[in-house]
Amino acid sequence: MSQVFTRKLQKTGNSITASIPKNWLTMNGLAEGDSVEFILNEDGSLNIKSIDKQTRKNKLFKELVNQDHDLMERLKNV
């Protein structure tokens, strides 16, 4: 069953923010400083997805490898 949460947009510095419900953070094991993904759907809706620590490490590793082709070649020989 879906739950609906309403939040007001607030100005924080030069950004506009909306708070995330605490029970969702707890349910996903998230805290201040953790990363989440925002997925913009074709219909204009937005989904928020938690990213576990291993997934973040894997994404960072892939980004680093994509940025440095020589690194990828060196890793093949390890």
Secondary structure, DSSP 8 states (H G I E B T S, - for coil): ---------EEETTEEE----HHHHHHTT--TT--EEEEE-TTS-EEEEE--HHHHHHHHHHHHHHH-HHHHHHHHT-
